[in-house]
Amino acid sequence: MLLKPAPVFAATRPEEVFGRLARDRPPKSLADMEAGVLAEASSG
């Protein structure tokens, strides 16, 4: 008997799931994301 792990999720392509999460505000800009990463890195 050979046991193989079963996939947890069905295989998908990025275009099938891109933009599926609802949000109630506009997306962050690249500058906002970079500032957040720098803030987290300096607080550690």
Gaussian input, Z-matrix of N, CA and C with variables (Angstrom, degrees):
# hf/3-21g

backbone

0 1
 N
 C     1     B1
 C     2     B2     1     A1
 N     3     B3     2     A2     1     D1
 C     4     B4     3     A3     2     D2
 C     5     B5     4     A4     3     D3
 N     6     B6     5     A5     4     D4
 C     7     B7     6     A6     5     D5
 C     8     B8     7     A7     6     D6
 N     9     B9     8     A8     7     D7
 C    10    B10     9     A9     8     D8
 C    11    B11    10    A10     9     D9
 N    12    B12    11    A11    10    D10
 C    13    B13    12    A12    11    D11
 C    14    B14    13    A13    12    D12
 N    15    B15    14    A14    13    D13
 C    16    B16    15    A15    14    D14
 C    17    B17    16    A16    15    D15
 N    18    B18    17    A17    16    D16
 C    19    B19    18    A18    17    D17
 C    20    B20    19    A19    18    D18
 N    21    B21    20    A20    19    D19
 C    22    B22    21    A21    20    D20
 C    23    B23    22    A22    21    D21
 N    24    B24    23    A23    22    D22
 C    25    B25    24    A24    23    D23
 C    26    B26    25    A25    24    D24
 N    27    B27    26    A26    25    D25
 C    28    B28    27    A27    26    D26
 C    29    B29    28    A28    27    D27
 N    30    B30    29    A29    28    D28
 C    31    B31    30    A30    29    D29
 C    32    B32    31    A31    30    D30
 N    33    B33    32    A32    31    D31
 C    34    B34    33    A33    32    D32
 C    35    B35    34    A34    33    D33
 N    36    B36    35    A35    34    D34
 C    37    B37    36    A36    35    D35
 C    38    B38    37    A37    36    D36
 N    39    B39    38    A38    37    D37
 C    40    B40    39    A39    38    D38
 C    41    B41    40    A40    39    D39
 N    42    B42    41    A41    40    D40
 C    43    B43    42    A42    41    D41
 C    44    B44    43    A43    42    D42
 N    45    B45    44    A44    43    D43
 C    46    B46    45    A45    44    D44
 C    47    B47    46    A46    45    D45
 N    48    B48    47    A47    46    D46
 C    49    B49    48    A48    47    D47
 C    50    B50    49    A49    48    D48
 N    51    B51    50    A50    49    D49
 C    52    B52    51    A51    50    D50
 C    53    B53    52    A52    51    D51
 N    54    B54    53    A53    52    D52
 C    55    B55    54    A54    53    D53
 C    56    B56    55    A55    54    D54
 N    57    B57    56    A56    55    D55
 C    58    B58    57    A57    56    D56
 C    59    B59    58    A58    57    D57
 N    60    B60    59    A59    58    D58
 C    61    B61    60    A60    59    D59
 C    62    B62    61    A61    60    D60
 N    63    B63    62    A62    61    D61
 C    64    B64    63    A63    62    D62
 C    65    B65    64    A64    63    D63
 N    66    B66    65    A65    64    D64
 C    67    B67    66    A66    65    D65
 C    68    B68    67    A67    66    D66
 N    69    B69    68    A68    67    D67
 C    70    B70    69    A69    68    D68
 C    71    B71    70    A70    69    D69
 N    72    B72    71    A71    70    D70
 C    73    B73    72    A72    71    D71
 C    74    B74    73    A73    72    D72
 N    75    B75    74    A74    73    D73
 C    76    B76    75    A75    74    D74
 C    77    B77    76    A76    75    D75
 N    78    B78    77    A77    76    D76
 C    79    B79    78    A78    77    D77
 C    80    B80    79    A79    78    D78
 N    81    B81    80    A80    79    D79
 C    82    B82    81    A81    80    D80
 C    83    B83    82    A82    81    D81
 N    84    B84    83    A83    82    D82
 C    85    B85    84    A84    83    D83
 C    86    B86    85    A85    84    D84
 N    87    B87    86    A86    85    D85
 C    88    B88    87    A87    86    D86
 C    89    B89    88    A88    87    D87
 N    90    B90    89    A89    88    D88
 C    91    B91    90    A90    89    D89
 C    92    B92    91    A91    90    D90
 N    93    B93    92    A92    91    D91
 C    94    B94    93    A93    92    D92
 C    95    B95    94    A94    93    D93
 N    96    B96    95    A95    94    D94
 C    97    B97    96    A96    95    D95
 C    98    B98    97    A97    96    D96
 N    99    B99    98    A98    97    D97
 C   100   B100    99    A99    98    D98
 C   101   B101   100   A100    99    D99
 N   102   B102   101   A101   100   D100
 C   103   B103   102   A102   101   D101
 C   104   B104   103   A103   102   D102
 N   105   B105   104   A104   103   D103
 C   106   B106   105   A105   104   D104
 C   107   B107   106   A106   105   D105
 N   108   B108   107   A107   106   D106
 C   109   B109   108   A108   107   D107
 C   110   B110   109   A109   108   D108
 N   111   B111   110   A110   109   D109
 C   112   B112   111   A111   110   D110
 C   113   B113   112   A112   111   D111
 N   114   B114   113   A113   112   D112
 C   115   B115   114   A114   113   D113
 C   116   B116   115   A115   114   D114
 N   117   B117   116   A116   115   D115
 C   118   B118   117   A117   116   D116
 C   119   B119   118   A118   117   D117
 N   120   B120   119   A119   118   D118
 C   121   B121   120   A120   119   D119
 C   122   B122   121   A121   120   D120
 N   123   B123   122   A122   121   D121
 C   124   B124   123   A123   122   D122
 C   125   B125   124   A124   123   D123
 N   126   B126   125   A125   124   D124
 C   127   B127   126   A126   125   D125
 C   128   B128   127   A127   126   D126
 N   129   B129   128   A128   127   D127
 C   130   B130   129   A129   128   D128
 C   131   B131   130   A130   129   D129

   B1=1.4374
   B2=1.5328
   B3=1.3113
   B4=1.4559
   B5=1.5226
   B6=1.3184
   B7=1.4613
   B8=1.5183
   B9=1.3149
   B10=1.4601
   B11=1.5161
   B12=1.3448
   B13=1.4663
   B14=1.5317
   B15=1.2817
   B16=1.4626
   B17=1.5251
   B18=1.3275
   B19=1.4702
   B20=1.5301
   B21=1.3232
   B22=1.4559
   B23=1.5310
   B24=1.3126
   B25=1.4598
   B26=1.5227
   B27=1.2856
   B28=1.4606
   B29=1.5277
   B30=1.3059
   B31=1.4618
   B32=1.5266
   B33=1.3182
   B34=1.4663
   B35=1.5173
   B36=1.3101
   B37=1.4583
   B38=1.5311
   B39=1.3382
   B40=1.4732
   B41=1.5202
   B42=1.3255
   B43=1.4635
   B44=1.5256
   B45=1.3205
   B46=1.4624
   B47=1.5252
   B48=1.3180
   B49=1.4678
   B50=1.5241
   B51=1.3304
   B52=1.4604
   B53=1.5216
   B54=1.3127
   B55=1.4554
   B56=1.5159
   B57=1.3121
   B58=1.4688
   B59=1.5245
   B60=1.3270
   B61=1.4670
   B62=1.5213
   B63=1.3099
   B64=1.4655
   B65=1.5283
   B66=1.3000
   B67=1.4662
   B68=1.5223
   B69=1.3231
   B70=1.4583
   B71=1.5188
   B72=1.3256
   B73=1.4709
   B74=1.5327
   B75=1.3179
   B76=1.4710
   B77=1.5250
   B78=1.3230
   B79=1.4621
   B80=1.5240
   B81=1.3150
   B82=1.4670
   B83=1.5282
   B84=1.3166
   B85=1.4623
   B86=1.5284
   B87=1.3133
   B88=1.4575
   B89=1.5248
   B90=1.3214
   B91=1.4720
   B92=1.5331
   B93=1.3466
   B94=1.4669
   B95=1.5307
   B96=1.3328
   B97=1.4619
   B98=1.5264
   B99=1.3322
   B100=1.4599
   B101=1.5242
   B102=1.3325
   B103=1.4677
   B104=1.5289
   B105=1.3234
   B106=1.4543
   B107=1.5128
   B108=1.3253
   B109=1.4662
   B110=1.5184
   B111=1.3202
   B112=1.4685
   B113=1.5359
   B114=1.3111
   B115=1.4681
   B116=1.5199
   B117=1.3336
   B118=1.4646
   B119=1.5148
   B120=1.3305
   B121=1.4611
   B122=1.5270
   B123=1.3281
   B124=1.4649
   B125=1.5348
   B126=1.3440
   B127=1.4541
   B128=1.5205
   B129=1.3196
   B130=1.4626
   B131=1.4680
   A1=107.54
   A2=116.31
   A3=122.92
   A4=108.34
   A5=115.94
   A6=120.73
   A7=108.97
   A8=115.88
   A9=121.32
   A10=108.30
   A11=117.71
   A12=119.38
   A13=110.78
   A14=115.46
   A15=120.89
   A16=108.42
   A17=117.87
   A18=119.17
   A19=110.50
   A20=115.55
   A21=121.06
   A22=110.56
   A23=115.73
   A24=121.39
   A25=109.23
   A26=116.95
   A27=120.65
   A28=109.11
   A29=116.85
   A30=120.92
   A31=109.62
   A32=116.23
   A33=121.48
   A34=109.44
   A35=115.43
   A36=121.45
   A37=107.82
   A38=118.15
   A39=119.75
   A40=113.64
   A41=117.67
   A42=119.10
   A43=112.31
   A44=118.20
   A45=121.00
   A46=112.77
   A47=117.05
   A48=119.66
   A49=113.84
   A50=117.62
   A51=120.83
   A52=110.92
   A53=116.71
   A54=121.67
   A55=114.37
   A56=119.07
   A57=121.10
   A58=112.96
   A59=117.64
   A60=119.94
   A61=109.91
   A62=116.42
   A63=121.00
   A64=109.95
   A65=116.38
   A66=120.49
   A67=107.97
   A68=114.46
   A69=119.45
   A70=112.77
   A71=116.64
   A72=120.70
   A73=108.58
   A74=116.75
   A75=119.19
   A76=110.97
   A77=118.03
   A78=120.47
   A79=111.49
   A80=115.31
   A81=120.91
   A82=109.88
   A83=115.58
   A84=120.01
   A85=108.64
   A86=116.23
   A87=120.76
   A88=110.36
   A89=117.45
   A90=121.11
   A91=110.54
   A92=117.76
   A93=121.17
   A94=110.94
   A95=116.37
   A96=119.91
   A97=111.22
   A98=116.85
   A99=120.38
   A100=110.90
   A101=117.41
   A102=121.31
   A103=110.10
   A104=118.10
   A105=121.13
   A106=112.63
   A107=116.84
   A108=120.81
   A109=110.09
   A110=117.21
   A111=120.65
   A112=111.07
   A113=117.61
   A114=121.37
   A115=110.22
   A116=117.64
   A117=120.94
   A118=111.09
   A119=117.12
   A120=120.77
   A121=111.34
   A122=117.35
   A123=119.68
   A124=112.16
   A125=118.00
   A126=119.96
   A127=112.30
   A128=118.05
   A129=122.57
   A130=112.40
   D1=132.82
   D2=178.65
   D3=-115.05
   D4=122.17
   D5=178.43
   D6=-100.69
   D7=132.09
   D8=177.14
   D9=-125.60
   D10=143.30
   D11=177.94
   D12=-66.96
   D13=139.03
   D14=176.50
   D15=-86.49
   D16=141.93
   D17=177.78
   D18=-64.59
   D19=140.15
   D20=-179.14
   D21=-73.95
   D22=-40.48
   D23=-179.21
   D24=-123.75
   D25=151.29
   D26=174.31
   D27=-66.72
   D28=146.63
   D29=178.48
   D30=-64.40
   D31=135.95
   D32=178.74
   D33=-135.52
   D34=162.53
   D35=174.71
   D36=-104.64
   D37=151.07
   D38=-178.56
   D39=-52.86
   D40=-39.54
   D41=-177.58
   D42=-67.99
   D43=-15.96
   D44=177.09
   D45=-79.42
   D46=-22.30
   D47=-175.92
   D48=-119.99
   D49=-10.26
   D50=-177.67
   D51=-61.32
   D52=128.87
   D53=176.54
   D54=80.09
   D55=14.16
   D56=-177.18
   D57=-82.13
   D58=-21.08
   D59=-178.65
   D60=-80.40
   D61=126.08
   D62=179.41
   D63=-73.98
   D64=145.19
   D65=176.01
   D66=-142.36
   D67=149.31
   D68=-176.75
   D69=-104.47
   D70=14.19
   D71=178.08
   D72=-148.25
   D73=162.80
   D74=-179.06
   D75=-66.44
   D76=154.58
   D77=179.60
   D78=-65.69
   D79=154.45
   D80=178.42
   D81=-71.13
   D82=148.45
   D83=175.55
   D84=-80.26
   D85=165.62
   D86=177.39
   D87=-60.51
   D88=-39.23
   D89=178.91
   D90=-63.19
   D91=-40.55
   D92=177.63
   D93=-63.18
   D94=-42.11
   D95=-179.57
   D96=-66.21
   D97=-42.78
   D98=178.43
   D99=-62.56
   D100=-41.54
   D101=178.55
   D102=-62.70
   D103=-39.74
   D104=178.24
   D105=-65.33
   D106=-40.98
   D107=178.00
   D108=-64.58
   D109=-44.04
   D110=179.40
   D111=-64.21
   D112=-38.85
   D113=178.95
   D114=-64.26
   D115=-43.41
   D116=178.32
   D117=-65.28
   D118=-41.09
   D119=-178.05
   D120=-66.31
   D121=-34.80
   D122=-177.86
   D123=-82.90
   D124=-16.76
   D125=-178.69
   D126=-87.51
   D127=-8.70
   D128=-174.80
   D129=-80.11

